[in-house]
C-alpha cells in the first residue's frame, strides 16, 4: 500500500496519546499510528529518498509537530510525546472521528505558531528568511513549494534544537555557545574560545580572544533558562564587563528577554543579546549540532544548447 500522507497520522496519534496521559516514547506512537492505519511491516521498511529515516516515522513526526503547534501535545523531553491538558480536553470533546475540515485545520491551521516561546519575552529581530509560506500549495510553482518546504524544515529543526538545548547541562550549554561563536568566525582557533563558567565566574561564562595576543576580547554569558531573562541579569552582565574593563559582550539564552532587558542592552551599546530562536537559527546556519543534506535539483543549461555560441 502507499503510505498515507502525514495528515492521516494526526488522528491516530492523537487518539493513542489520549490513552497514555502520562506520555509515551515517540517510537511507540509511531508504531501505534502505523497499526491504526494498516501499514504493513514491509511498508514500514520503506525509507525516505535520502535514506535517513523510514517514511512512516517521518510522517508521524510531522503529524505530532502539528499537534504541538496546535497546543494539543508536547515533547517534555527528546523522543517522548505527551498530550497537554488542552489536548486531553480536545479528545474528550471530540469522541467521534474528526471531520476532514478538523483534520485539515490541525494540519495547516497552526503552521505559523512558534514552538517553545519564552513566557513574557520580547521577540528579538531575526536575520534568517523564515517567513510563513505565502502561496497556496495548489497554485505555487515547484520552486515556490521547494522554498516553503525548506522554511518549514528549518522551523521544525529549530524547535527540536530548543528542546535538545533545554535538556543539556549548563556547562555543556556554555560549550555549545562557544562552538557556535567559533563557527561564526570568532577566534582564530577553537583554543581562542575558553569556557570559564562556574562558581566565582563573576558573571562571565566564556572569553573569546579576537587576536593571537589576546589584546582584544569578547566576553560571553550563557544561560540555559526556561524563564525569561530580565533587566537585572543583563545589567549584572554589564557590571561584570566593567569589572573586566571590557567593551564587548554577548549574552545568549535558550529563552527570551523582557522588553526592559532589551532596552537596557540597547542603551549601553556594548552588549549583544541572542535569544533561543536566534541561537537555533545560528546553529542551523553554521551546522552546530545539525547536519545538512544536499539535494540535487536539475536545471537545463541553456548555454549548452546555444549553437551560435559554440
C-alpha positions in Angstrom: 0.0 0.0 0.0 1.0 3.6 -0.4 2.0 5.1 3.0 -0.6 7.8 3.9 0.3 11.5 3.9 1.2 13.0 7.3 -2.2 14.5 7.9 -3.7 11.0 8.1 -1.4 10.3 11.0 -2.8 13.2 13.1 -5.9 11.5 14.5 -4.3 8.0 15.2 -1.5 9.7 17.1 -3.9 12.0 19.0 -6.2 9.0 20.0 -3.2 6.9 21.0 -1.6 9.6 23.2 -5.0 10.1 24.8 -4.8 6.5 26.1 -1.3 7.3 27.6 -1.9 10.5 29.6 1.5 10.1 31.3 3.2 10.2 27.9 4.9 7.6 25.8 8.0 7.2 23.7 7.8 8.5 20.1 8.7 5.1 18.8 5.6 3.6 20.4 3.4 6.4 19.0 4.9 5.8 15.5 4.1 2.1 15.6 0.6 2.6 17.1 -0.3 5.0 14.3 1.1 2.6 11.7 -1.1 -0.2 13.1 -4.1 2.0 13.1 -3.5 3.0 9.5 -2.9 -0.7 8.5 0.7 0.0 7.3 2.4 -3.4 6.8 5.8 -4.4 8.2 7.1 -4.4 4.6 5.9 -0.8 4.0 7.4 0.3 7.3 10.8 -0.5 5.9 10.4 2.0 3.1 12.8 4.8 3.5 12.9 8.5 2.5 14.8 9.2 -0.7 17.7 10.4 1.5 17.7 7.0 3.3 17.8 8.8 6.6 14.5 7.6 8.1 11.5 5.3 7.5 8.8 7.2 5.7 6.1 6.3 8.2 8.1 7.6 11.1 8.9 10.8 9.3 5.2 11.4 8.6 4.2 10.5 12.1 6.8 13.1 13.3 5.3 15.8 11.2 1.8 14.9 12.4 3.0 15.3 16.0 4.6 18.6 15.1 1.2 19.9 14.0 -0.4 18.7 17.3 2.3 20.6 19.2 1.7 23.7 17.2 -2.0 23.5 17.9 -1.2 23.3 21.6 -2.6 19.7 21.9 0.7 17.9 22.6 4.2 18.4 23.8 7.7 16.8 24.0 8.7 17.1 27.6 12.0 15.5 26.6 13.5 14.3 23.4 11.8 11.3 21.9 8.9 11.5 24.4 5.4 12.6 23.5 2.5 13.6 25.8 -0.8 15.3 25.3 -1.3 18.7 27.0 -4.3 19.5 29.2 -5.7 21.2 26.2 -5.1 18.1 24.1 -6.9 15.8 26.6 -9.8 18.2 26.7 -9.9 18.3 22.9 -10.1 14.5 22.7 -12.8 14.4 25.4 -14.9 16.8 23.4 -14.3 15.0 20.0 -15.3 11.4 20.7 -16.4 10.8 17.2 -13.9 10.6 14.3 -12.6 14.0 13.3 -14.1 15.6 10.2 -12.0 16.3 7.1 -12.2 20.0 8.0 -11.0 19.4 11.5 -8.0 17.3 10.4 -7.2 20.0 7.8 -7.3 22.7 10.4 -4.8 20.8 12.6 -2.6 20.0 9.6 -2.2 23.5 8.2 -4.0 25.9 10.6 -1.2 26.3 13.1 1.9 26.2 10.8 3.0 29.7 11.8 2.8 29.0 15.5 6.3 29.2 17.1 7.2 26.4 19.4 8.9 27.0 22.8 8.1 30.6 23.0 9.6 32.3 26.1 7.0 33.4 28.7 6.6 37.2 28.8 9.6 37.5 26.5 10.0 40.0 23.6 10.9 38.9 20.2 14.4 39.9 19.0 14.9 40.7 15.3 15.5 37.6 13.2 18.1 37.7 10.4 17.0 34.5 8.6 14.4 34.2 5.9 11.8 32.2 7.8 8.6 33.9 6.8 5.5 31.8 6.6 4.5 30.4 3.2 2.7 33.0 1.1 1.3 30.7 -1.6 -1.4 28.2 -1.6 0.1 24.8 -2.4 -2.3 24.2 -5.3 -1.2 27.5 -7.0 2.5 27.5 -6.1 5.2 26.6 -8.6 7.6 23.8 -7.8 10.3 26.4 -6.9 7.8 28.1 -4.5 6.9 24.7 -2.9 10.6 23.9 -2.5 11.2 27.2 -0.8 8.2 26.7 1.5 9.4 23.2 2.4 12.9 24.5 3.3 11.3 27.1 5.5 9.2 24.5 7.2 12.1 22.1 7.7 14.1 24.9 9.3 11.3 25.7 11.7 11.0 22.1 12.7 14.8 21.7 13.2 14.8 24.9 15.3 12.1 23.6 17.5 14.0 20.3 18.0 17.2 22.2 18.8 15.5 24.2 21.5 14.1 21.0 23.0 17.6 19.5 22.9 19.2 22.6 24.4 16.7 22.6 27.3 17.9 19.1 28.3 21.7 19.7 28.3 23.7 20.6 31.4 24.5 24.3 32.0 28.2 23.6 31.5 27.7 21.8 28.2 25.4 24.6 27.0 28.3 27.0 27.6 30.5 24.8 25.4 27.8 24.8 22.7 27.6 28.6 22.7 31.4 28.9 22.3 31.2 26.3 19.4 28.6 28.4 17.7 30.6 31.6 18.1 33.7 29.9 16.7 31.9 28.6 13.7 30.7 32.2 13.1 34.4 33.2 12.8 35.2 34.4 16.3 38.7 33.4 17.3 41.5 32.2 15.0 41.2 28.7 16.5 38.9 26.9 18.9 41.5 27.3 21.6 40.9 31.1 21.4 37.5 30.5 23.0 37.6 29.4 26.6 34.9 28.4 29.0 35.3 30.0 32.4 31.8 29.4 33.9 31.4 28.1 37.4 31.3 29.3 40.9 33.1 32.6 41.2 33.0 33.3 37.5 31.9 36.9 38.1 29.1 36.6 35.6 31.4 35.6 32.7 30.9 32.1 31.2 33.3 32.4 28.3 36.1 34.5 26.8 37.0 34.9 23.1 40.4 36.2 22.1 40.0 38.0 18.8 43.7 38.2 18.2 46.6 35.8 18.9 48.0 38.1 21.7 44.7 38.3 23.4 44.6 42.1 23.3 41.0 42.2 22.2 38.4 40.0 23.8 34.7 39.3 23.8 33.1 38.1 27.0 30.2 35.7 26.9 27.3 35.0 29.3 25.3 31.8 28.5 22.1 31.0 30.4 20.2 27.7 29.8 17.0 29.1 31.2 13.3 28.4 30.8 12.3 31.7 32.4 12.6 35.0 30.6 15.8 36.9 31.2 15.1 40.3 32.8 17.0 43.6 33.1 18.7 42.6 36.4 20.6 39.7 34.7 21.6 41.8 31.7 22.6 44.7 34.0 24.7 42.3 36.1 26.5 41.1 33.0 27.2 44.7 32.1 28.7 45.2 35.5 30.9 42.1 35.0 32.1 43.5 31.8 33.0 46.8 33.6 34.9 44.7 36.1 37.0 43.2 33.3 37.4 46.6 31.6 35.8 45.0 28.5 33.8 46.8 25.9 32.3 43.8 24.1 29.9 41.2 25.5 27.4 38.6 24.1 24.5 37.4 26.3 23.0 34.2 25.0 20.0 32.3 26.4 17.7 29.5 25.4 14.6 31.5 26.4 14.0 35.2 25.7 14.3 38.7 27.2 11.9 41.2 28.7 11.4 44.5 27.0 13.3 46.2 29.8 16.3 43.9 29.3 16.3 44.7 25.6 16.0 48.4 26.1 18.9 48.4 28.6 21.2 46.5 26.2 20.4 49.0 23.5 21.1 51.9 25.8 24.7 50.8 26.7 25.7 49.7 23.2 28.2 47.2 24.5 26.0 44.1 24.7 24.5 41.9 22.0 21.5 39.8 23.1 20.8 36.4 21.5 17.6 34.6 22.4 16.6 30.9 21.9 15.1 31.2 18.4 18.0 33.2 17.2 20.5 30.7 18.7 18.7 27.9 17.0 18.9 29.8 13.6 22.7 30.3 14.2 23.2 26.6 15.0 21.4 25.6 11.8 23.2 28.2 9.6 26.6 27.1 11.0 25.8 23.4 11.4 26.5 23.1 15.1 24.6 20.0 16.3 22.9 20.0 12.9 23.8 18.1 9.7 22.6 19.2 6.3 21.9 17.0 3.3 22.4 18.1 -0.3 19.6 17.8 -2.8 20.4 17.9 -6.5 17.8 19.9 -8.4 18.1 19.6 -12.2 18.0 22.7 -14.3 18.6 22.9 -18.0 21.9 24.6 -19.0 20.6 26.9 -21.8 24.2 28.0 -22.7 25.0 24.4 -23.6 22.2 24.4 -26.2 23.2 27.8 -27.7 24.6 26.6 -31.0 25.6 30.1 -32.1 28.0 30.5 -29.1 29.6 27.1 -29.7 
